[in-house]
Amino acid sequence: MHKSVFRAQTYNHLLYLPKDYENQEKWPAIVYLHGVGGSGDYLEILKAHGLPALLDNQENFPFIVISPQCPEDEEWSFARLGELLDDTEREFKIDQDRVYLTGIGKGASSGWRLAAAQPWRFAALAPVCGSGNPHEVCNLRDIPVWIFHGARDRIHPVSEAQSLVLALKLCGGKVSYTIYPEADHDSWTAAYGDPQLYAWFLEQNRSSFTEPAFDPIAEDID
């Protein structure tokens, strides 16, 4: 079930609840950050691409999905995203040890930075066709990461993803990497259409992490 949620202090967002939401005590959750084309003030546009495009046709998708919308001509705010997640976790039956972060394009790039700044929030990261800062990824060395990218991507060249894979490996990170040889920037159709991604999410649980959690520091994405 998809519904639109409007919040004055954080972000308007689409919220997907599983069909059997009331029959389970807690649910894993996915936070999805859209790309450039999803910005604005019309939430239905988020259903044009990426994960939200698939959800209305799913019968048994076993996640709560939070898809915030960034206003046009703004950048994502760490503080507002954190407040949105806090509010949603209080209001809905979310398992805080099983919150996963993903996004496409600009949303994937912002996801790298959000996860690096607030790694205690997430049990896994799955960026699709985005870029990141190799100097920040050591903050993610305890978080499983699965990167998806198109070999023919001309917006974010595949070399950007490869540099992040190398940086994570040098930090001792847990990183997997899927390249679609024939894909350009749209590698999200294949990534989100792969059932193995969601099975992998369900295998990740922060309660099994051995490293101590980071102290929360709220800051804005530049």
C-alpha positions in Angstrom: 0.0 0.0 0.0 1.5 3.3 -1.1 0.4 6.6 0.5 1.5 10.2 0.3 2.7 11.8 3.6 3.1 15.6 3.9 5.3 16.9 6.7 6.2 20.6 7.3 9.4 20.1 9.3 11.1 17.2 7.4 10.3 16.0 3.9 7.1 15.0 2.1 7.4 11.4 1.2 5.8 8.3 -0.2 5.3 5.6 2.4 4.8 1.9 1.4 3.4 -0.5 3.9 3.4 -4.3 3.3 0.1 -5.9 2.7 0.3 -7.8 6.0 1.6 -4.8 7.9 -0.8 -5.3 10.9 0.1 -9.0 11.3 3.7 -8.5 12.2 5.3 -6.8 15.2 8.2 -5.2 13.4 9.2 -4.8 9.7 12.5 -4.1 8.0 12.6 -0.7 6.2 14.2 0.7 3.1 15.0 4.4 2.7 15.0 5.4 -1.0 16.6 8.6 -2.2 15.5 9.7 -5.7 17.7 11.1 -8.5 17.6 14.5 -10.1 14.3 13.9 -11.9 12.4 13.3 -8.7 12.9 16.7 -7.1 10.0 19.0 -6.7 6.6 19.1 -4.9 4.7 16.4 -6.7 5.1 13.0 -4.9 3.7 10.9 -7.7 6.7 11.7 -9.9 8.7 9.5 -7.6 6.9 6.5 -9.1 8.4 7.1 -12.5 11.8 5.6 -11.7 13.6 3.4 -9.3 12.2 1.4 -6.4 8.8 3.3 -6.0 8.0 2.5 -9.7 7.8 -1.2 -8.7 6.0 -1.2 -5.4 2.4 -0.7 -6.5 2.6 -4.0 -8.5 4.1 -6.0 -5.6 1.9 -8.4 -3.7 4.2 -9.5 -0.9 7.0 -7.0 -0.7 8.3 -7.5 2.9 9.6 -4.0 3.7 8.3 -0.6 4.8 9.6 1.8 2.2 10.2 5.5 2.9 10.7 7.6 -0.3 11.3 11.3 0.6 11.2 14.1 -2.0 13.8 16.8 -2.1 12.4 20.2 -3.1 13.6 21.6 -6.4 16.9 23.6 -6.2 17.7 22.2 -2.8 20.2 19.5 -1.6 19.3 16.8 0.9 19.7 17.8 4.5 21.2 15.2 6.9 19.3 16.7 9.8 15.9 16.6 8.1 16.4 13.1 6.7 17.3 12.0 10.2 14.3 13.6 11.7 12.1 12.0 9.1 13.5 8.6 9.9 13.1 9.2 13.6 9.5 10.3 13.2 8.7 7.3 11.0 10.3 4.8 13.4 8.2 6.2 16.2 4.9 6.1 14.2 5.3 2.8 12.4 6.5 -0.7 13.3 10.0 -0.4 12.0 12.8 -2.7 13.2 15.6 -0.2 13.8 18.3 -2.9 13.4 17.1 -3.6 9.8 16.9 -0.2 8.1 18.5 -0.1 4.7 19.5 2.8 2.5 19.5 3.0 -1.3 19.1 5.6 -4.1 19.8 6.3 -7.7 22.1 8.9 -9.3 22.2 12.0 -7.2 20.2 10.1 -4.5 22.9 7.4 -4.5 25.6 10.0 -4.2 23.7 11.6 -1.3 23.2 8.2 0.2 26.9 7.6 0.4 27.4 10.8 2.3 24.4 10.3 4.6 25.5 6.8 5.5 29.1 8.0 6.1 27.8 10.8 8.4 25.2 8.7 10.2 26.4 5.1 9.9 24.6 4.0 13.1 21.3 4.3 11.4 21.7 1.7 8.6 22.2 -2.0 8.4 23.2 -1.9 4.7 23.7 0.5 1.8 22.9 -0.2 -1.9 23.8 2.8 -4.1 22.8 2.6 -7.7 24.7 4.6 -10.4 26.0 7.2 -8.0 29.3 8.6 -6.9 30.9 9.2 -3.5 33.9 10.4 -1.7 36.6 7.7 -1.3 38.0 9.6 1.7 34.7 9.2 3.6 34.0 5.5 3.0 36.0 4.2 5.9 33.1 5.3 8.1 31.2 2.5 6.4 33.7 -0.3 6.9 31.3 -2.1 9.2 28.2 -1.7 7.0 27.6 -4.2 4.2 27.6 -2.3 0.8 26.4 -3.5 -2.6 27.1 -1.1 -5.4 25.3 -1.3 -8.8 26.5 0.5 -11.9 26.2 0.6 -15.7 29.4 0.1 -17.6 28.3 2.7 -20.2 27.2 5.3 -17.7 28.2 8.7 -19.0 26.7 10.8 -16.1 28.6 8.9 -13.3 31.4 7.0 -15.1 31.9 3.5 -13.8 35.4 4.5 -12.7 33.8 6.5 -9.9 32.2 3.3 -8.5 35.4 1.4 -8.9 37.3 3.9 -6.8 34.8 3.5 -4.0 35.0 -0.3 -4.1 38.8 0.0 -3.8 38.6 2.5 -1.0 36.2 0.3 0.9 38.3 -2.8 0.4 41.4 -1.0 1.7 39.5 -0.1 4.8 38.4 -3.7 5.3 34.9 -2.9 4.3 32.2 -5.5 3.3 31.5 -4.5 -0.3 29.9 -6.3 -3.3 29.9 -4.8 -6.8 27.6 -5.5 -9.8 28.4 -4.0 -13.2 25.8 -4.2 -16.0 27.9 -4.3 -19.2 25.2 -2.9 -21.5 23.6 -0.4 -19.1 24.1 3.3 -19.3 22.8 5.5 -16.4 19.7 3.5 -16.0 21.1 0.6 -14.0 18.3 0.9 -11.5 15.8 -1.1 -13.6 18.0 -4.2 -13.4 19.1 -3.5 -9.8 15.7 -3.1 -8.3 14.3 -5.8 -10.5 16.7 -8.4 -8.9 15.1 -10.4 -6.1 18.6 -11.1 -4.8 19.0 -7.5 -3.6 16.0 -7.8 -1.2 17.2 -11.2 0.0 20.6 -9.7 0.7 19.0 -6.8 2.6 17.1 -9.2 4.8 20.3 -11.0 5.7 21.8 -7.7 7.1 21.0 -6.9 10.8 22.7 -4.2 12.9 22.4 -6.5 16.0 25.1 -8.7 14.5 27.6 -5.8 14.1 30.6 -6.1 16.3 31.8 -2.5 16.2 30.4 0.1 18.6 27.9 2.6 17.1 29.0 6.0 16.0 27.8 9.0 18.0 25.1 10.9 16.0 26.2 14.1 14.4 23.5 16.0 12.4 24.8 18.1 9.6 23.8 19.2 6.1 24.9 17.9 2.8 26.7 20.7 1.0 
